[in-house]
């Protein structure tokens, strides 16, 4: 058997590392593109309402008639932005990836891109329906759970993140706070759709408290 030249493995490692680093950048860019598409899709129903409006209808009347749609757009936009922020903080710590993390990230992105559908469905009726509110909130719950799964996987795989990355509690606290909030909102929506949606007001506070507690 021919022996591998001394130092061959050492010479190959930098090339392999560079390729995997480029792939990690492509994964992040692909994810960012998917999130951007989801944010764009949120506004399409509003564009349709503007196209269907008449010249006699004032902007104030149009806003008053579609106030629910405007609120759903604003809430969904801010929630997706919050999800993306948590995702960005996690992936900033990565130095490598594996197939399990790639699968979890793909599932997370699929759930994010699906969100415009329950958002459009939520206020399509004249009366807020329980099933529409539960679909909307459970979609967000799935996104937050998949974000938590990614953070948990990265934490238990030290070779994937930089040594200076935050500890386990700091890495998991934001997705845990989001998951708990959406779980409470989904359960509340089963009793009252309005109450379930109102729980979303607590999202920024829940994440802020989670970060503050872990820092202490």
QUIQUILIN-V757078 format. One record per helix or strand of 2 or more residues. SS is the DSSP state (a for helix, b for strand). FROM is the first residue (numbers start at 1). TO is the last residue. Records with the same first field share a line. If there is no record, write none. Layout:
BEGIN
SS: FROM-TO  FROM-TO
END
This chain:
BEGIN
a: 8-52  59-65  67-91  99-122  130-155  158-160  168-191  193-215
END
